[in-house]
Amino acid sequence: MSSFVFVHGAWHGAWCWSKVVPLLEAKGHKTTALDLPGHGEDDTPITQVTFEAYCNKLRGVVEAAPEPVILVGHSMGGRVITQVAELCPDKIETLVYLAAILLRNGESAAPEDPGADETLIDRSMVTSEDGNFQVLQADAMRELLFHDCSDEDAGKAMALLAPRQAAQPMTMPMRLTDENFGRIRKIYIECLQDKAVTPAQQRSMYSLTPCDKIISMNTSHSPFLSAPGELAGHLMSISDEEFA
């Protein structure tokens, strides 16, 4: 059995994995879903929410694990698992990127998608006057993140999203080496109906940083809510491959 550590994306928290975790635990896997600083039940003030703080918290969890883990990052969480993999590669069996930001050394932003719906993206996020945080507009949340989720699941998720997302963690460049990050097995799970990190952006990232396997899901940005059984099945198949 494997140990999974789950890292949520921007505005989210550990709560987003609540449908997937029980399915894995029912099969005997160990799971940890953490709240990054300033998210979920972590009350770190937004002025102290930095990329370094994100990485330090995740690194503490990974290094405390009794065995190497399968590290799963969603969306912005991909940034965090990438940098932590560089810091403690011997503690990580596999990196799993779920519709996640996957960057190369020195990069700080995902590639642009010239065919994306810029109007939707533009009206979804508003940056504060001082540039320190971003607000996700309520009238765009459902379409952007949860368009294939049930009304109940989407409603609960939108109520749990953090009102503000610190901007600094979203812009820091990666500091990576082939010796550490480069040697870890990588799996990318692409979401083909994603309107937040578009399929074209996802393909571009996993093409520039080749992954050992690509798994496709015909879902929105939030398969942990719209297709938790399918997602858990993919994660368990990845675990099985570790021991094949």
C-alpha positions as CSV (number, residue, x, y, z in Angstrom):
1,M,0.0,0.0,0.0
2,S,1.1,3.6,-0.7
3,S,1.2,6.8,1.2
4,F,-0.5,9.7,-0.6
5,V,0.0,13.4,0.3
6,F,-2.5,15.8,-1.3
7,V,-1.8,19.4,-2.1
8,H,-4.7,21.7,-3.1
9,G,-4.6,24.6,-5.5
10,A,-5.2,28.3,-5.2
11,W,-8.2,29.4,-3.0
12,H,-8.8,25.8,-2.1
13,G,-8.0,23.7,1.0
14,A,-7.6,20.2,2.2
15,W,-11.5,19.9,2.0
16,C,-11.4,19.5,-1.8
17,W,-10.0,15.9,-1.4
18,S,-12.8,14.8,0.9
19,K,-14.4,12.5,-1.6
20,V,-11.2,10.9,-2.8
21,V,-9.4,10.3,0.5
22,P,-12.0,7.8,1.9
23,L,-11.9,5.7,-1.3
24,L,-8.1,5.3,-1.0
25,E,-8.2,4.6,2.7
26,A,-10.9,2.0,2.1
27,K,-8.3,0.1,0.1
28,G,-5.7,0.3,2.7
29,H,-3.7,3.3,1.5
30,K,-2.5,6.0,3.8
31,T,-3.5,9.6,3.0
32,T,-2.6,13.1,4.2
33,A,-4.4,16.2,2.8
34,L,-2.9,19.4,4.2
35,D,-4.1,23.0,4.3
36,L,-1.3,25.3,2.9
37,P,-0.7,28.5,5.0
38,G,-3.7,30.8,4.8
39,H,-6.0,28.1,3.4
40,G,-8.8,26.0,4.8
41,E,-8.3,25.8,8.6
42,D,-4.8,27.3,8.6
43,D,-5.2,30.9,9.8
44,T,-1.8,32.3,8.7
45,P,-2.3,36.0,7.9
46,I,-2.2,36.7,4.2
47,T,0.8,39.0,4.7
48,Q,2.8,35.9,5.8
49,V,1.6,33.6,3.0
50,T,4.6,33.1,0.7
51,F,5.8,30.4,-1.6
52,E,8.5,29.5,0.9
53,A,5.9,29.1,3.6
54,Y,3.9,26.8,1.3
55,C,7.0,24.7,0.6
56,N,8.1,24.6,4.2
57,K,4.8,23.2,5.4
58,L,4.7,20.6,2.7
59,R,8.3,19.6,3.3
60,G,7.6,19.1,6.9
61,V,4.8,16.7,6.1
62,V,6.9,14.8,3.5
63,E,10.0,14.5,5.7
64,A,7.9,13.3,8.7
65,A,6.4,10.4,6.7
66,P,7.8,7.0,7.6
67,E,8.2,6.1,4.0
68,P,8.5,7.8,0.6
69,V,5.1,9.3,-0.6
70,I,3.1,9.7,-3.7
71,L,2.8,13.5,-3.9
72,V,-0.4,14.8,-5.6
73,G,-0.7,18.4,-6.6
74,H,-3.7,20.1,-8.1
75,S,-3.5,23.3,-10.1
76,M,-1.3,25.8,-8.3
77,G,-0.3,23.0,-5.9
78,G,1.8,21.7,-8.8
79,R,4.3,24.5,-8.1
80,V,4.6,23.5,-4.5
81,I,5.1,19.7,-5.1
82,T,7.7,20.5,-7.8
83,Q,9.8,22.7,-5.5
84,V,9.5,20.3,-2.5
85,A,10.6,17.5,-4.8
86,E,13.8,19.4,-5.5
87,L,14.3,19.8,-1.7
88,C,13.7,16.2,-0.6
89,P,13.7,13.9,-3.6
90,D,14.5,10.7,-1.6
91,K,11.2,11.1,0.3
92,I,9.1,11.1,-2.9
93,E,8.2,8.0,-5.0
94,T,6.1,9.8,-7.6
95,L,4.8,13.2,-8.4
96,V,1.3,13.4,-9.7
97,Y,0.1,16.6,-11.4
98,L,-3.7,16.9,-11.5
99,A,-4.5,19.7,-14.0
100,A,-1.5,21.3,-12.3
101,I,1.1,23.9,-13.0
102,L,4.3,22.1,-14.1
103,L,7.2,24.4,-14.7
104,R,10.8,24.1,-15.6
105,N,13.8,25.6,-13.8
106,G,13.6,29.4,-13.8
107,E,10.0,29.5,-15.1
108,S,7.5,31.4,-13.0
109,A,4.3,31.2,-15.1
110,A,2.3,28.6,-17.1
111,P,2.4,29.1,-20.9
112,E,-0.4,31.2,-22.3
113,D,-3.2,29.6,-24.4
114,P,-4.0,31.9,-27.3
115,G,-7.3,30.1,-27.8
116,A,-8.5,30.4,-24.3
117,D,-11.6,32.3,-23.3
118,E,-9.9,35.4,-22.1
119,T,-13.2,37.0,-21.2
120,L,-13.9,34.3,-18.6
121,I,-10.4,34.4,-17.1
122,D,-10.4,38.2,-17.0
123,R,-13.7,38.4,-15.2
124,S,-12.8,35.6,-12.8
125,M,-9.9,37.2,-11.0
126,V,-9.4,40.7,-9.6
127,T,-6.0,41.8,-8.2
128,S,-5.9,44.1,-5.2
129,E,-4.6,47.6,-5.7
130,D,-1.4,46.8,-3.9
131,G,-0.9,43.6,-5.9
132,N,-0.7,41.4,-2.9
133,F,-3.7,39.2,-3.4
134,Q,-6.3,38.1,-5.9
135,V,-10.1,37.7,-5.5
136,L,-12.1,35.2,-7.4
137,Q,-15.4,36.7,-8.6
138,A,-18.5,34.8,-7.4
139,D,-20.3,35.0,-10.7
140,A,-17.5,33.2,-12.5
141,M,-16.6,30.5,-10.0
142,R,-19.0,27.8,-11.1
143,E,-18.2,28.1,-14.8
144,L,-14.5,28.3,-14.2
145,L,-14.0,25.6,-11.7
146,F,-17.1,23.4,-11.1
147,H,-19.2,23.4,-14.3
148,D,-19.6,19.6,-14.3
149,C,-20.1,19.2,-10.6
150,S,-23.5,18.7,-8.9
151,D,-25.3,21.8,-7.6
152,E,-24.7,20.6,-4.1
153,D,-21.0,19.9,-4.5
154,A,-20.4,23.2,-6.4
155,G,-22.3,25.2,-3.8
156,K,-20.3,23.7,-0.9
157,A,-17.0,24.2,-2.7
158,M,-17.7,27.8,-3.6
159,A,-18.6,28.5,0.1
160,L,-15.3,27.0,1.2
161,L,-13.0,28.8,-1.2
162,A,-10.7,31.3,0.5
163,P,-11.8,34.8,-0.3
164,R,-8.3,35.9,-1.1
165,Q,-5.3,34.2,-2.7
166,A,-1.9,35.6,-2.0
167,A,-0.2,36.6,-5.2
168,Q,3.5,36.0,-4.3
169,P,3.3,32.2,-4.4
170,M,1.8,32.3,-7.8
171,T,4.7,34.1,-9.4
172,M,7.9,32.7,-7.9
173,P,10.3,31.0,-10.3
174,M,11.3,27.4,-9.9
175,R,14.8,26.4,-8.7
176,L,15.3,22.9,-10.0
177,T,18.1,20.5,-10.9
178,D,18.2,17.3,-13.0
179,E,19.9,15.5,-10.0
180,N,16.9,16.1,-7.7
181,F,13.6,17.0,-9.3
182,G,14.7,15.6,-12.6
183,R,15.1,12.0,-11.4
184,I,11.6,11.6,-9.8
185,R,8.9,9.7,-11.6
186,K,6.1,12.1,-12.9
187,I,2.5,11.4,-13.9
188,Y,0.3,14.1,-15.4
189,I,-3.5,13.8,-15.2
190,E,-5.0,16.1,-17.7
191,C,-8.6,17.4,-17.5
192,L,-10.1,17.8,-21.0
193,Q,-12.9,20.2,-20.0
194,D,-10.7,22.4,-17.9
195,K,-11.4,26.2,-18.1
196,A,-8.9,27.3,-15.5
197,V,-5.8,25.5,-16.7
198,T,-6.8,24.8,-20.2
199,P,-6.1,21.5,-22.0
200,A,-3.7,23.3,-24.3
201,Q,-1.7,24.7,-21.4
202,Q,-1.6,21.3,-19.8
203,R,-0.3,19.7,-23.0
204,S,2.3,22.4,-23.4
205,M,3.6,21.9,-19.8
206,Y,3.8,18.1,-19.9
207,S,5.5,18.3,-23.3
208,L,8.1,20.7,-22.1
209,T,8.7,18.6,-18.9
210,P,8.1,15.1,-20.2
211,C,6.2,12.8,-17.8
212,D,6.4,9.1,-17.5
213,K,2.7,8.7,-18.1
214,I,-0.3,10.9,-19.2
215,I,-3.8,10.1,-18.0
216,S,-6.8,11.9,-19.5
217,M,-10.0,12.6,-17.6
218,N,-13.0,14.2,-19.4
219,T,-13.8,16.6,-16.6
220,S,-13.6,20.2,-15.4
221,H,-10.8,21.6,-13.2
222,S,-12.3,19.7,-10.3
223,P,-12.4,15.9,-10.9
224,F,-12.1,15.3,-7.1
225,L,-15.7,16.5,-6.9
226,S,-17.2,15.5,-10.3
227,A,-15.4,12.2,-10.7
228,P,-13.9,11.1,-7.4
229,G,-14.2,7.4,-8.1
230,E,-12.4,7.6,-11.4
231,L,-9.7,9.8,-10.0
232,A,-9.2,7.5,-7.0
233,G,-9.0,4.6,-9.5
234,H,-6.2,6.3,-11.5
235,L,-4.3,7.1,-8.3
236,M,-4.6,3.5,-7.2
237,S,-3.3,2.3,-10.6
238,I,-0.3,4.6,-10.2
239,S,0.3,3.0,-6.8
240,D,0.0,-0.5,-8.2
241,E,2.6,0.4,-10.8
242,E,5.0,1.3,-8.0
243,F,5.0,-2.3,-6.9
244,A,4.8,-4.1,-10.3
